Amino acid sequence: MMLKELITAKDWQKQLALCFDETYFKELEKFLEEQFLRETVYPPKYDIFSAFNLTPYEKVKVLILGQDPYHGPNQAHGLAFSVKDPCKPPPSLKNIFKELKLDSSSGDLTHWAEQGVFLLNTVLTVQAGKAHSHKNKGWEKFTDTVIKLLSNQKEKVIFVLWGGPAQKKKTFIDQQKHLILESAHPSPLSAYRGFLGCRHFETINEELAQNGQEPIDWTLFPKPTQPSLF
């Protein structure tokens, strides 16, 4: 399995070229090849790098960091916290919608990704029914590199870190150049300890506006273009 061929965004291919030749990445490819032969793995191969393909490097304005993909059937599609239709939004995503005051039966966050919200998990694959089963196989080193790259080479990215594991990545981020937003995780186990009421989505749009960037439309589907009268 050549993982790099699954990244179709040319600017990400260029930025990550050195990673693809590293020993850990080749070992990760070998591990995944065996996993896909023997086990059910989520997301499907062609969705592993959806976050990269839907949000090219040049368009990244916001990074929301998750952990590993959902491990149930037809849920994960390569975007942190997002599920494919017709899957119902999982509990953490329901709390995200609650904070947004958004009522939706869809949990597909593709519209966010297309606007520059990089929905990155720290681990990009998982074995069906076994949370964290692909932990410590190489993905963390790869996604740490991605976070460092965005911090070092871009300006004024908004990094959103919900929960302890995500907040540990703060050491990779230059706080002089970027805004970091932290709170409890939106999981039902912790959402009432600081996630609900955090106003992160409002803060993101306020910061983007101050930076002269287009705010994010936090609804799930593009607003229809009004037809021209002329």
GUKE-850941 format. One line per field, with one value per residue: residue number from 1; x, y, z negated of N, C-alpha, C in turn. Coordinates in steps of 0.1 Angstrom, whole numbers. Last residue first. Layout:
pos	c(NUM | ...);
n.u	c(X | ...);
n.v	c(Y | ...);
n.w	c(Z | ...);
ca.u	c(X | ...);
ca.v	c(Y | ...);
ca.w	c(Z | ...);
c.u	c(X | ...);
c.v	c(Y | ...);
c.w	c(Z | ...);
***
This chain:
pos	c(230 | 229 | 228 | 227 | 226 | 225 | 224 | 223 | 222 | 221 | 220 | 219 | 218 | 217 | 216 | 215 | 214 | 213 | 212 | 211 | 210 | 209 | 208 | 207 | 206 | 205 | 204 | 203 | 202 | 201 | 200 | 199 | 198 | 197 | 196 | 195 | 194 | 193 | 192 | 191 | 190 | 189 | 188 | 187 | 186 | 185 | 184 | 183 | 182 | 181 | 180 | 179 | 178 | 177 | 176 | 175 | 174 | 173 | 172 | 171 | 170 | 169 | 168 | 167 | 166 | 165 | 164 | 163 | 162 | 161 | 160 | 159 | 158 | 157 | 156 | 155 | 154 | 153 | 152 | 151 | 150 | 149 | 148 | 147 | 146 | 145 | 144 | 143 | 142 | 141 | 140 | 139 | 138 | 137 | 136 | 135 | 134 | 133 | 132 | 131 | 130 | 129 | 128 | 127 | 126 | 125 | 124 | 123 | 122 | 121 | 120 | 119 | 118 | 117 | 116 | 115 | 114 | 113 | 112 | 111 | 110 | 109 | 108 | 107 | 106 | 105 | 104 | 103 | 102 | 101 | 100 | 99 | 98 | 97 | 96 | 95 | 94 | 93 | 92 | 91 | 90 | 89 | 88 | 87 | 86 | 85 | 84 | 83 | 82 | 81 | 80 | 79 | 78 | 77 | 76 | 75 | 74 | 73 | 72 | 71 | 70 | 69 | 68 | 67 | 66 | 65 | 64 | 63 | 62 | 61 | 60 | 59 | 58 | 57 | 56 | 55 | 54 | 53 | 52 | 51 | 50 | 49 | 48 | 47 | 46 | 45 | 44 | 43 | 42 | 41 | 40 | 39 | 38 | 37 | 36 | 35 | 34 | 33 | 32 | 31 | 30 | 29 | 28 | 27 | 26 | 25 | 24 | 23 | 22 | 21 | 20 | 19 | 18 | 17 | 16 | 15 | 14 | 13 | 12 | 11 | 10 | 9 | 8 | 7 | 6 | 5 | 4 | 3 | 2 | 1);
n.u	c(-295 | -299 | -285 | -295 | -275 | -265 | -273 | -247 | -236 | -242 | -241 | -230 | -209 | -189 | -162 | -151 | -123 | -99 | -87 | -84 | -109 | -122 | -109 | -119 | -146 | -146 | -136 | -156 | -177 | -166 | -162 | -178 | -182 | -206 | -192 | -167 | -167 | -179 | -197 | -182 | -174 | -190 | -198 | -171 | -157 | -132 | -126 | -104 | -86 | -71 | -45 | -34 | 1 | 26 | 31 | 29 | 35 | 31 | 38 | 26 | 0 | -6 | -21 | -46 | -55 | -57 | -76 | -99 | -94 | -81 | -76 | -57 | -57 | -29 | -11 | 9 | 30 | 53 | 49 | 23 | 24 | 44 | 33 | 12 | 27 | 41 | 19 | 12 | 34 | 34 | 9 | 12 | 26 | 14 | 0 | -32 | -50 | -70 | -88 | -115 | -127 | -145 | -121 | -91 | -84 | -65 | -51 | -46 | -54 | -75 | -85 | -99 | -95 | -114 | -118 | -141 | -142 | -148 | -175 | -186 | -182 | -194 | -222 | -244 | -278 | -298 | -294 | -293 | -271 | -257 | -231 | -234 | -248 | -228 | -212 | -229 | -230 | -203 | -204 | -224 | -228 | -255 | -263 | -256 | -260 | -233 | -204 | -192 | -166 | -144 | -121 | -125 | -126 | -150 | -168 | -192 | -195 | -195 | -172 | -152 | -139 | -103 | -88 | -90 | -88 | -86 | -90 | -75 | -82 | -72 | -58 | -52 | -28 | -34 | -68 | -92 | -97 | -73 | -70 | -92 | -90 | -72 | -89 | -106 | -96 | -98 | -124 | -112 | -113 | -111 | -112 | -83 | -64 | -58 | -55 | -32 | -12 | -12 | -5 | 22 | 33 | 30 | 46 | 71 | 72 | 73 | 97 | 116 | 106 | 94 | 73 | 84 | 91 | 65 | 47 | 45 | 36 | 11 | -2 | -4 | -21 | -42 | -44 | -31 | -27 | 0 | 10 | 7 | 7 | 8);
n.v	c(400 | 388 | 356 | 335 | 328 | 296 | 281 | 273 | 240 | 225 | 228 | 260 | 277 | 293 | 312 | 343 | 351 | 374 | 394 | 389 | 394 | 372 | 352 | 359 | 355 | 327 | 318 | 326 | 310 | 285 | 287 | 290 | 273 | 261 | 230 | 225 | 224 | 202 | 191 | 172 | 147 | 127 | 133 | 151 | 175 | 181 | 215 | 236 | 261 | 276 | 296 | 314 | 320 | 331 | 325 | 298 | 273 | 240 | 218 | 219 | 210 | 184 | 182 | 186 | 161 | 148 | 166 | 187 | 202 | 227 | 243 | 269 | 290 | 305 | 326 | 313 | 284 | 270 | 260 | 250 | 231 | 214 | 205 | 190 | 170 | 157 | 146 | 128 | 110 | 101 | 88 | 66 | 46 | 31 | 41 | 27 | 12 | 9 | 28 | 5 | -18 | -20 | -23 | -4 | 27 | 57 | 80 | 99 | 124 | 139 | 171 | 191 | 222 | 244 | 254 | 247 | 220 | 214 | 221 | 203 | 178 | 167 | 150 | 143 | 152 | 163 | 192 | 223 | 242 | 255 | 249 | 232 | 211 | 202 | 191 | 172 | 155 | 147 | 129 | 110 | 110 | 116 | 87 | 80 | 80 | 104 | 99 | 121 | 138 | 139 | 143 | 126 | 100 | 87 | 64 | 48 | 22 | 6 | 21 | 37 | 69 | 75 | 92 | 124 | 158 | 193 | 216 | 244 | 269 | 272 | 259 | 262 | 250 | 223 | 215 | 198 | 174 | 161 | 160 | 146 | 121 | 100 | 77 | 71 | 49 | 28 | 36 | 44 | 10 | -24 | -58 | -77 | -86 | -65 | -43 | -52 | -52 | -24 | -14 | -22 | -9 | 18 | 18 | 15 | 39 | 56 | 50 | 58 | 82 | 90 | 106 | 130 | 145 | 154 | 172 | 193 | 178 | 169 | 194 | 202 | 183 | 161 | 134 | 107 | 82 | 79 | 75 | 48 | 21 | -12);
n.w	c(133 | 110 | 103 | 76 | 48 | 39 | 8 | -15 | -20 | -52 | -79 | -94 | -98 | -77 | -90 | -75 | -55 | -70 | -85 | -111 | -121 | -111 | -126 | -152 | -149 | -144 | -168 | -186 | -178 | -185 | -213 | -236 | -257 | -263 | -267 | -279 | -307 | -316 | -300 | -286 | -296 | -287 | -262 | -245 | -239 | -264 | -276 | -256 | -238 | -211 | -200 | -173 | -164 | -170 | -196 | -199 | -179 | -189 | -203 | -227 | -223 | -225 | -247 | -239 | -231 | -257 | -271 | -251 | -221 | -205 | -176 | -162 | -135 | -120 | -116 | -89 | -84 | -94 | -120 | -121 | -100 | -111 | -134 | -124 | -109 | -129 | -142 | -122 | -123 | -149 | -149 | -132 | -143 | -161 | -183 | -176 | -165 | -184 | -194 | -195 | -177 | -156 | -131 | -137 | -122 | -113 | -121 | -150 | -154 | -128 | -117 | -98 | -90 | -74 | -49 | -37 | -35 | -62 | -64 | -46 | -59 | -82 | -88 | -102 | -102 | -116 | -136 | -149 | -167 | -187 | -191 | -212 | -198 | -181 | -201 | -210 | -188 | -188 | -210 | -201 | -164 | -142 | -122 | -88 | -61 | -61 | -80 | -106 | -123 | -141 | -114 | -84 | -74 | -79 | -100 | -96 | -86 | -118 | -142 | -152 | -143 | -145 | -174 | -179 | -166 | -163 | -139 | -126 | -101 | -76 | -48 | -21 | -15 | -19 | -14 | -25 | -13 | -16 | -44 | -52 | -38 | -40 | -40 | -19 | -6 | -26 | -50 | -84 | -94 | -85 | -92 | -84 | -65 | -47 | -64 | -78 | -59 | -53 | -77 | -80 | -57 | -65 | -88 | -76 | -63 | -84 | -97 | -77 | -52 | -29 | -36 | -47 | -25 | -16 | -25 | -7 | 16 | 7 | 2 | 29 | 41 | 28 | 26 | 11 | 18 | 22 | -3 | -7 | 10 | 0);
ca.u	c(-291 | -311 | -283 | -294 | -287 | -261 | -275 | -259 | -233 | -244 | -235 | -240 | -209 | -203 | -167 | -155 | -137 | -103 | -91 | -72 | -98 | -126 | -108 | -105 | -142 | -151 | -129 | -142 | -178 | -170 | -151 | -179 | -168 | -204 | -205 | -169 | -161 | -168 | -203 | -187 | -167 | -183 | -208 | -177 | -172 | -136 | -128 | -115 | -87 | -84 | -49 | -43 | -12 | 20 | 33 | 18 | 41 | 25 | 43 | 40 | 2 | 1 | -6 | -39 | -53 | -48 | -62 | -95 | -105 | -76 | -86 | -57 | -64 | -38 | -24 | 6 | 19 | 53 | 62 | 28 | 14 | 46 | 46 | 9 | 17 | 48 | 27 | 3 | 31 | 46 | 11 | 3 | 33 | 18 | 15 | -23 | -39 | -63 | -73 | -110 | -116 | -149 | -135 | -97 | -87 | -72 | -60 | -45 | -40 | -73 | -74 | -104 | -87 | -113 | -105 | -139 | -141 | -135 | -165 | -188 | -175 | -188 | -212 | -231 | -266 | -297 | -291 | -302 | -274 | -272 | -234 | -227 | -254 | -240 | -206 | -226 | -242 | -208 | -195 | -226 | -224 | -243 | -267 | -253 | -271 | -248 | -211 | -197 | -176 | -157 | -123 | -126 | -114 | -147 | -156 | -191 | -200 | -197 | -185 | -149 | -150 | -116 | -88 | -81 | -95 | -78 | -97 | -73 | -85 | -74 | -60 | -65 | -29 | -24 | -55 | -86 | -108 | -78 | -60 | -90 | -100 | -67 | -79 | -110 | -97 | -86 | -119 | -122 | -120 | -104 | -120 | -93 | -69 | -60 | -66 | -45 | -16 | -14 | -18 | 12 | 33 | 24 | 31 | 66 | 72 | 62 | 84 | 114 | 111 | 107 | 70 | 78 | 101 | 73 | 50 | 49 | 49 | 21 | 1 | 4 | -7 | -39 | -46 | -32 | -41 | -9 | 11 | -2 | 14 | 0);
ca.v	c(406 | 394 | 370 | 338 | 335 | 309 | 282 | 281 | 253 | 225 | 216 | 250 | 264 | 290 | 299 | 335 | 348 | 361 | 397 | 386 | 404 | 385 | 352 | 360 | 368 | 337 | 315 | 332 | 324 | 288 | 286 | 300 | 278 | 275 | 237 | 226 | 236 | 207 | 200 | 184 | 159 | 125 | 135 | 139 | 175 | 174 | 201 | 234 | 249 | 275 | 282 | 313 | 313 | 332 | 339 | 306 | 286 | 252 | 218 | 221 | 225 | 188 | 178 | 197 | 172 | 143 | 164 | 175 | 198 | 215 | 240 | 255 | 288 | 294 | 329 | 324 | 292 | 276 | 267 | 260 | 242 | 221 | 213 | 201 | 179 | 165 | 156 | 139 | 117 | 108 | 100 | 78 | 55 | 24 | 38 | 37 | 16 | -3 | 30 | 19 | -17 | -24 | -23 | -17 | 19 | 44 | 81 | 85 | 121 | 130 | 161 | 182 | 210 | 238 | 256 | 262 | 227 | 211 | 228 | 217 | 181 | 180 | 151 | 145 | 149 | 149 | 185 | 211 | 236 | 257 | 257 | 244 | 219 | 209 | 202 | 183 | 161 | 156 | 141 | 118 | 104 | 122 | 97 | 78 | 85 | 101 | 99 | 108 | 137 | 142 | 142 | 139 | 107 | 90 | 72 | 61 | 33 | 5 | 15 | 23 | 61 | 74 | 82 | 113 | 147 | 180 | 210 | 230 | 264 | 284 | 257 | 267 | 265 | 230 | 216 | 210 | 184 | 163 | 166 | 159 | 131 | 113 | 79 | 81 | 61 | 33 | 29 | 45 | 22 | -12 | -46 | -72 | -95 | -79 | -43 | -50 | -64 | -34 | -12 | -26 | -24 | 13 | 21 | 5 | 27 | 57 | 48 | 44 | 78 | 82 | 94 | 120 | 139 | 145 | 160 | 196 | 185 | 160 | 185 | 210 | 184 | 175 | 139 | 121 | 85 | 80 | 89 | 58 | 34 | 0);
ca.w	c(146 | 116 | 106 | 90 | 53 | 46 | 22 | -12 | -14 | -38 | -73 | -90 | -106 | -78 | -86 | -86 | -55 | -64 | -71 | -102 | -125 | -106 | -112 | -149 | -153 | -133 | -156 | -187 | -177 | -171 | -204 | -225 | -255 | -267 | -265 | -265 | -300 | -324 | -310 | -279 | -300 | -300 | -273 | -250 | -238 | -252 | -278 | -265 | -246 | -219 | -205 | -184 | -162 | -156 | -192 | -204 | -182 | -183 | -189 | -227 | -223 | -212 | -248 | -245 | -221 | -246 | -275 | -259 | -231 | -212 | -185 | -167 | -148 | -121 | -121 | -99 | -81 | -80 | -116 | -131 | -100 | -98 | -135 | -133 | -102 | -119 | -149 | -125 | -111 | -145 | -158 | -128 | -134 | -149 | -184 | -183 | -156 | -180 | -197 | -196 | -186 | -169 | -134 | -134 | -134 | -110 | -110 | -144 | -156 | -139 | -118 | -108 | -89 | -87 | -55 | -39 | -23 | -56 | -72 | -43 | -47 | -83 | -78 | -110 | -95 | -117 | -124 | -150 | -154 | -186 | -179 | -214 | -209 | -175 | -192 | -219 | -192 | -177 | -210 | -212 | -177 | -149 | -131 | -102 | -69 | -61 | -67 | -102 | -113 | -146 | -128 | -91 | -73 | -65 | -97 | -102 | -78 | -103 | -138 | -148 | -148 | -138 | -163 | -183 | -172 | -165 | -150 | -128 | -115 | -85 | -62 | -26 | -14 | -28 | -10 | -30 | -13 | -3 | -36 | -58 | -34 | -40 | -51 | -28 | 2 | -21 | -38 | -73 | -91 | -89 | -87 | -93 | -75 | -42 | -54 | -85 | -65 | -42 | -72 | -90 | -58 | -53 | -89 | -85 | -55 | -75 | -104 | -81 | -66 | -28 | -29 | -56 | -33 | -7 | -33 | -21 | 16 | 12 | -9 | 20 | 45 | 28 | 39 | 9 | 14 | 34 | 3 | -14 | 10 | 0);
c.u	c(-284 | -308 | -296 | -293 | -285 | -273 | -271 | -260 | -247 | -242 | -235 | -233 | -221 | -204 | -182 | -161 | -141 | -118 | -95 | -75 | -86 | -115 | -111 | -102 | -127 | -146 | -133 | -135 | -164 | -172 | -154 | -168 | -168 | -191 | -204 | -181 | -162 | -160 | -192 | -192 | -172 | -177 | -201 | -187 | -179 | -152 | -133 | -116 | -99 | -84 | -61 | -46 | -20 | 6 | 27 | 19 | 30 | 31 | 39 | 46 | 17 | 4 | 1 | -24 | -44 | -45 | -53 | -80 | -100 | -86 | -83 | -67 | -64 | -45 | -34 | -8 | 17 | 41 | 61 | 40 | 19 | 36 | 47 | 21 | 14 | 39 | 35 | 10 | 22 | 42 | 23 | 6 | 25 | 25 | 20 | -9 | -31 | -51 | -65 | -95 | -110 | -139 | -138 | -112 | -93 | -75 | -67 | -55 | -37 | -58 | -75 | -95 | -91 | -107 | -104 | -126 | -138 | -132 | -151 | -178 | -175 | -179 | -206 | -220 | -254 | -285 | -291 | -300 | -282 | -277 | -249 | -229 | -248 | -247 | -218 | -219 | -239 | -221 | -200 | -217 | -225 | -240 | -254 | -257 | -268 | -250 | -226 | -204 | -180 | -169 | -137 | -129 | -114 | -135 | -154 | -180 | -199 | -202 | -186 | -161 | -148 | -127 | -102 | -81 | -85 | -87 | -92 | -81 | -81 | -75 | -60 | -67 | -42 | -27 | -46 | -71 | -103 | -89 | -65 | -80 | -97 | -77 | -75 | -100 | -102 | -87 | -107 | -117 | -111 | -112 | -114 | -102 | -81 | -67 | -68 | -57 | -30 | -19 | -22 | -2 | 23 | 23 | 24 | 51 | 67 | 61 | 72 | 101 | 107 | 112 | 82 | 77 | 96 | 84 | 59 | 53 | 54 | 35 | 12 | 7 | 2 | -24 | -43 | -33 | -43 | -23 | 3 | -2 | 5 | 9);
c.v	c(396 | 400 | 375 | 353 | 338 | 315 | 296 | 282 | 260 | 239 | 216 | 239 | 256 | 276 | 298 | 322 | 339 | 359 | 384 | 389 | 402 | 395 | 366 | 360 | 370 | 351 | 325 | 329 | 331 | 303 | 289 | 299 | 289 | 281 | 251 | 234 | 236 | 218 | 206 | 195 | 172 | 138 | 133 | 141 | 161 | 174 | 195 | 219 | 248 | 261 | 283 | 299 | 314 | 328 | 342 | 321 | 296 | 264 | 231 | 223 | 228 | 203 | 182 | 194 | 183 | 154 | 159 | 173 | 186 | 212 | 227 | 253 | 273 | 293 | 318 | 324 | 303 | 285 | 275 | 268 | 253 | 233 | 221 | 210 | 192 | 175 | 164 | 150 | 129 | 116 | 108 | 90 | 67 | 33 | 29 | 32 | 26 | 0 | 18 | 19 | -3 | -23 | -28 | -17 | 6 | 37 | 68 | 84 | 108 | 128 | 152 | 169 | 201 | 224 | 251 | 265 | 242 | 219 | 226 | 225 | 196 | 184 | 165 | 147 | 151 | 143 | 170 | 204 | 224 | 253 | 261 | 254 | 232 | 217 | 210 | 194 | 173 | 162 | 151 | 131 | 114 | 114 | 103 | 90 | 82 | 87 | 98 | 109 | 123 | 140 | 147 | 137 | 121 | 100 | 75 | 69 | 47 | 18 | 15 | 15 | 47 | 66 | 81 | 103 | 136 | 170 | 196 | 226 | 249 | 280 | 270 | 266 | 271 | 245 | 225 | 211 | 198 | 173 | 169 | 167 | 145 | 124 | 94 | 85 | 73 | 47 | 36 | 37 | 34 | 0 | -34 | -62 | -91 | -88 | -57 | -50 | -63 | -47 | -21 | -25 | -29 | -2 | 15 | 6 | 15 | 44 | 48 | 41 | 64 | 77 | 84 | 106 | 128 | 138 | 150 | 183 | 188 | 166 | 174 | 202 | 192 | 177 | 154 | 128 | 99 | 83 | 90 | 71 | 45 | 12);
c.w	c(155 | 130 | 113 | 93 | 68 | 51 | 28 | 3 | -12 | -32 | -58 | -82 | -103 | -85 | -87 | -81 | -67 | -65 | -63 | -88 | -116 | -109 | -106 | -134 | -149 | -136 | -145 | -174 | -177 | -169 | -189 | -215 | -244 | -264 | -271 | -262 | -285 | -317 | -319 | -289 | -295 | -305 | -287 | -261 | -242 | -252 | -265 | -268 | -255 | -225 | -214 | -188 | -175 | -155 | -178 | -201 | -186 | -188 | -182 | -213 | -223 | -212 | -236 | -247 | -227 | -235 | -264 | -261 | -238 | -223 | -192 | -178 | -151 | -135 | -118 | -103 | -92 | -77 | -103 | -125 | -109 | -97 | -122 | -133 | -111 | -112 | -139 | -134 | -114 | -132 | -153 | -136 | -130 | -139 | -173 | -184 | -163 | -171 | -192 | -200 | -187 | -180 | -148 | -139 | -129 | -123 | -106 | -133 | -151 | -141 | -130 | -109 | -101 | -86 | -69 | -46 | -25 | -44 | -65 | -51 | -44 | -71 | -78 | -100 | -104 | -109 | -126 | -136 | -155 | -172 | -178 | -203 | -212 | -186 | -186 | -211 | -201 | -181 | -199 | -213 | -188 | -162 | -138 | -111 | -84 | -56 | -70 | -88 | -110 | -136 | -132 | -105 | -78 | -64 | -82 | -97 | -85 | -97 | -123 | -145 | -143 | -146 | -157 | -172 | -176 | -172 | -152 | -141 | -115 | -99 | -70 | -40 | -19 | -27 | -19 | -26 | -17 | -2 | -22 | -49 | -40 | -35 | -51 | -39 | -7 | -15 | -33 | -61 | -92 | -85 | -93 | -85 | -83 | -52 | -48 | -75 | -72 | -48 | -61 | -84 | -68 | -53 | -77 | -87 | -63 | -67 | -95 | -88 | -69 | -42 | -28 | -49 | -42 | -16 | -26 | -28 | 2 | 12 | -5 | 7 | 35 | 30 | 40 | 22 | 11 | 31 | 16 | -7 | 5 | 0);
***
